[in-house]
Amino acid sequence: MPTLNYSLSLYGCVTPVSRTGGVSSAEKCDFDYALATASTNTAITLGSITTATWLYVYSDQAISVNINSNTETAKSVLANKPLFISGTSITALYVTNASGSTANMKIKAGGA
């Protein structure tokens, strides 16, 4: 069963927090995606996964991501700062790039 292991450290809090863990799933996809600048709500498929239970998105440019609908409030992904979501049902991924440069993304997801 594919597993994504992670390590998380939060600084700037009164007390720094560090956690490690992992998420596993029946299927996993792992791919690179180049998103042209000025792309709006580009639908990105997650391979053979119909419902992802976790998602990792990394980009070298600032982008925004919508999960399941392109009309929801977008989640900002800062350049070189990953977005990790787990414990939910993800059926669609929409990405917008208004950075002025091509966004070179790494996307990983797991589910069924």
C-alpha positions in Angstrom: 0.0 0.0 0.0 1.5 3.4 -1.0 2.4 5.7 1.9 3.4 9.4 2.0 5.5 10.2 5.1 5.7 13.7 6.3 7.4 15.9 8.8 5.9 19.2 9.9 7.5 22.0 11.9 5.6 25.2 12.8 7.6 28.2 14.0 6.5 31.6 15.0 4.2 30.2 17.6 4.7 30.7 21.3 6.0 27.1 21.4 7.4 25.6 18.2 5.5 22.5 17.1 6.9 19.5 15.3 5.0 16.4 14.1 5.8 13.4 11.9 3.4 10.8 10.4 2.2 9.2 7.3 -0.9 8.6 5.2 -1.5 5.5 3.1 -4.0 4.7 0.4 -4.9 2.0 -2.1 -3.6 4.0 -5.1 -1.1 6.9 -5.4 -0.2 9.2 -8.2 3.0 11.3 -8.4 3.7 13.6 -11.3 5.2 16.9 -12.4 3.0 19.5 -14.1 4.0 22.8 -15.8 1.2 25.3 -15.7 1.5 28.3 -18.0 1.1 31.8 -16.5 -2.4 33.4 -16.9 -4.0 29.9 -16.6 -7.3 30.1 -14.7 -9.1 27.1 -13.1 -7.2 24.5 -15.1 -8.6 21.1 -14.3 -5.8 18.6 -13.4 -6.7 14.9 -13.3 -5.2 12.7 -10.6 -4.4 9.7 -12.8 -6.6 6.7 -12.0 -7.7 8.0 -8.6 -11.4 8.9 -8.6 -11.5 10.1 -4.9 -8.3 11.2 -3.2 -8.1 11.2 0.6 -4.9 13.1 0.6 -3.2 15.7 -1.7 0.3 17.3 -1.8 0.9 20.2 -4.1 4.2 22.0 -4.5 5.0 24.8 -7.0 8.0 27.0 -7.7 5.6 29.9 -8.3 2.7 31.2 -6.3 -0.6 29.6 -7.4 -4.1 29.0 -6.1 -5.9 25.7 -5.8 -9.6 24.8 -5.7 -10.6 21.4 -4.4 -13.7 19.7 -5.9 -15.2 22.9 -7.4 -13.7 25.8 -9.3 -16.1 28.2 -7.6 -15.1 27.6 -4.0 -12.6 29.9 -2.2 -9.2 29.1 -3.5 -6.3 27.9 -1.3 -3.1 29.9 -1.8 0.1 27.9 -2.4 3.1 30.1 -1.9 6.2 29.6 -4.1 8.3 26.8 -2.7 5.9 26.1 0.2 3.8 22.9 -0.2 0.1 22.5 0.5 -0.9 19.2 2.2 -4.5 18.2 2.7 -5.7 14.9 4.2 -8.8 13.4 5.8 -11.1 14.6 3.1 -12.6 13.4 -0.3 -11.0 15.1 -3.3 -12.7 14.5 -6.6 -11.4 17.4 -8.7 -8.4 19.8 -8.7 -8.4 23.2 -10.3 -5.3 25.4 -10.4 -4.8 29.1 -11.3 -1.4 30.7 -12.1 -1.3 34.5 -12.1 2.4 34.6 -11.1 3.8 35.9 -14.4 5.9 32.7 -14.9 5.3 29.1 -15.7 4.5 27.2 -12.4 6.5 24.0 -12.2 4.4 21.8 -9.9 4.8 18.5 -8.2 1.5 16.8 -7.4 1.0 13.7 -5.3 -2.3 12.2 -4.2 -3.6 9.0 -2.8 -7.0 7.4 -2.6 -9.1 4.9 -4.5 
